[in-house]
Amino acid sequence: MSYVFDVGDDTVWSPSLQVGDLYVRFLCEIAETLGVRTGLTAIASDMYEIDIDVFANLVRKLFDVYFSSGHPVLRGLIEGVLAPSVVVLERGGRPLTPSSDEEREFIERARGLSMAR
């Protein structure tokens, strides 16, 4: 069994149940901390529709927080959610445009994650 994350008619990610559950929980907590919505709408307990515009706003804010912080623990906590979010955003047709080598390298590492569709 797995989670399903869809943007429109396209499945952009289908992680295992444990990974999907943790991702949703972490993303919701981060969104609440940042004061923004996730863009996720539960269709079933393991299926989510993503409003790509709302999700893009969250990911861009999270990206900005990550790259503006020099705090290693904060960055470590954010990275586990940000990396798959960057891939989901890209698969949803909204890739981030890096403005530095560090950002470009992060996006490339994120693309290297094994993320089933």
C-alpha positions as CSV (number, residue, x, y, z in Angstrom):
1,M,0.0,0.0,0.0
2,S,1.1,3.6,-0.6
3,Y,0.1,7.2,-0.4
4,V,-1.0,9.0,-3.6
5,F,-0.3,12.7,-4.3
6,D,-2.1,14.0,-7.4
7,V,-1.9,17.3,-9.2
8,G,-5.0,17.3,-11.4
9,D,-5.1,14.0,-13.2
10,D,-1.3,13.3,-12.7
11,T,0.1,11.3,-9.8
12,V,3.2,13.2,-8.9
13,W,4.3,11.0,-6.0
14,S,3.3,7.6,-4.5
15,P,5.5,6.9,-1.4
16,S,5.0,4.0,1.0
17,L,2.4,4.5,3.7
18,Q,4.9,5.3,6.4
19,V,6.8,7.8,4.3
20,G,3.6,9.4,3.0
21,D,2.2,9.7,6.5
22,L,5.3,11.3,7.9
23,Y,5.6,13.7,5.0
24,V,2.0,15.0,5.4
25,R,2.4,15.4,9.2
26,F,5.7,17.2,8.8
27,L,4.4,19.4,6.0
28,C,1.3,20.4,7.9
29,E,3.4,21.4,11.0
30,I,5.8,23.4,8.9
31,A,3.0,25.2,7.1
32,E,1.3,26.0,10.4
33,T,4.6,27.4,11.8
34,L,5.0,29.5,8.6
35,G,1.4,30.6,8.7
36,V,0.5,29.3,5.3
37,R,-1.6,26.6,3.8
38,T,-0.2,23.3,2.5
39,G,-2.3,23.0,-0.6
40,L,-3.1,19.4,0.3
41,T,-6.7,18.2,0.3
42,A,-7.4,14.7,1.7
43,I,-9.4,12.7,-0.8
44,A,-9.0,9.5,1.4
45,S,-6.7,8.7,4.4
46,D,-3.9,7.9,2.0
47,M,-4.7,10.1,-1.1
48,Y,-4.2,13.8,-1.5
49,E,-5.0,16.3,-4.2
50,I,-2.5,19.1,-4.4
51,D,-3.5,22.7,-5.2
52,I,-0.3,23.5,-7.0
53,D,-0.6,27.3,-6.5
54,V,-1.0,27.0,-2.8
55,F,1.6,24.3,-2.5
56,A,4.1,26.3,-4.6
57,N,3.7,29.3,-2.1
58,L,4.6,27.0,0.8
59,V,7.5,25.4,-0.9
60,R,8.9,28.8,-2.0
61,K,8.6,30.1,1.6
62,L,10.3,27.0,2.9
63,F,13.0,27.3,0.3
64,D,13.6,30.9,1.3
65,V,13.8,30.0,5.0
66,Y,16.2,27.2,4.4
67,F,18.6,29.2,2.3
68,S,18.4,32.4,4.4
69,S,19.3,30.5,7.6
70,G,22.7,29.7,8.8
71,H,21.4,27.5,11.6
72,P,22.5,23.9,10.9
73,V,19.7,22.3,13.0
74,L,17.0,24.4,11.4
75,R,18.3,23.5,8.0
76,G,18.5,19.8,8.9
77,L,14.9,19.8,10.1
78,I,13.6,21.5,7.0
79,E,15.6,19.5,4.4
80,G,13.7,16.3,4.9
81,V,10.5,18.0,3.9
82,L,11.9,20.5,1.4
83,A,13.7,18.0,-0.8
84,P,10.7,15.8,-1.8
85,S,8.5,19.0,-1.9
86,V,10.9,20.4,-4.6
87,V,10.4,17.3,-6.7
88,V,6.6,17.3,-6.2
89,L,6.5,20.9,-7.2
90,E,8.6,20.2,-10.3
91,R,6.4,17.3,-11.3
92,G,3.4,19.5,-10.9
93,G,4.8,21.9,-13.5
94,R,6.2,24.5,-11.1
95,P,10.0,24.0,-10.9
96,L,12.0,26.4,-8.7
97,T,14.6,28.6,-10.3
98,P,17.8,28.5,-8.4
99,S,19.6,31.8,-7.8
100,S,22.9,30.4,-6.5
101,D,25.1,27.4,-6.9
102,E,24.0,26.2,-3.5
103,E,20.4,26.3,-4.5
104,R,21.1,24.6,-7.8
105,E,23.0,21.8,-6.0
106,F,20.2,21.3,-3.5
107,I,17.6,20.9,-6.3
108,E,19.9,18.4,-8.1
109,R,20.2,16.4,-4.9
110,A,16.5,16.5,-4.5
111,R,16.0,15.2,-8.0
112,G,18.2,12.3,-7.1
113,L,15.8,11.0,-4.5
114,S,14.1,7.8,-5.3
115,M,10.5,9.0,-5.5
116,A,8.0,6.6,-7.1
117,R,5.1,7.9,-9.1
